[in-house]
């Protein structure tokens, strides 16, 4: 039996039989069920490929209020319900002090579906506005400040992993940003040990397509909260990468999946980095 067939069989086995509150009003259409199962299968594949379930007992789920993090939480709860995720989950939203942020939406929604959660307020918005020149990109500093606070919260809550909702397109866009602007081959790993060495960062949606997540979020009617900070800036490098990838996919369907597979099949001897491959020690066999 192949890995995909094995995962499909596991997904058909439901543990306690009680439908999670999150899915009580979910669509019952064939197309939605196929989409739901595809996301579950892709996340399970990421678990297996990157050893995401090796020893972790309690995960902090970064919940921004966007489609990706809502979908991440839903898929993880779905797997937990099916008995395929033996990990305690704690959802966390970091209220960064953006003007007009609807503070009530996330705690009310999480309480309504019975999800353990923590809402933390830290005014990183003012810091970003003060430190970043007008017209420059906010995302880098904003994400660093957010990540630092999430690490702190994870430690306070006894979590051994921070779980984020980055998906296939995020990984590819990051790769091409580094390729075009950073002069290096680097992407966004599905599993990462933080600099302090005490916290795993996991991205279970690494194989999931952004379009699938958008369809899933719309069908589930998640109460989406837009980001007014980065959403107010046009012409960001990431937007350019997103447009480039969308154009490639439109002209050559399936290229995004091919590019993602390429990131998992690296041949150092066919690149130009002498730190990864000993070109100097490469010798031809002596003829007799």
NORWOBEL-V886360 format. One record per run of one state. SS is the DSSP state (hx for helix, st for strand, lp for the rest). FROM is the first residue (numbers start at 1). LEN is the number of residues. If there is no record, write none. Layout:
BEGIN
ss->SS from->FROM len->LEN
ss->SS from->FROM len->LEN
END
This chain:
BEGIN
ss->lp from->1 len->2
ss->hx from->3 len->9
ss->lp from->12 len->9
ss->hx from->21 len->3
ss->lp from->24 len->6
ss->hx from->30 len->21
ss->lp from->51 len->7
ss->st from->58 len->5
ss->lp from->63 len->4
ss->hx from->67 len->15
ss->lp from->82 len->6
ss->st from->88 len->8
ss->lp from->96 len->7
ss->hx from->103 len->10
ss->lp from->113 len->4
ss->st from->117 len->5
ss->lp from->122 len->2
ss->hx from->124 len->8
ss->lp from->132 len->7
ss->hx from->139 len->18
ss->lp from->157 len->4
ss->st from->161 len->3
ss->lp from->164 len->4
ss->hx from->168 len->15
ss->lp from->183 len->8
ss->st from->191 len->3
ss->lp from->194 len->6
ss->st from->200 len->3
ss->lp from->203 len->7
ss->hx from->210 len->11
ss->lp from->221 len->9
ss->hx from->230 len->3
ss->lp from->233 len->4
ss->hx from->237 len->15
ss->lp from->252 len->3
ss->hx from->255 len->8
ss->lp from->263 len->5
ss->hx from->268 len->3
ss->lp from->271 len->18
END
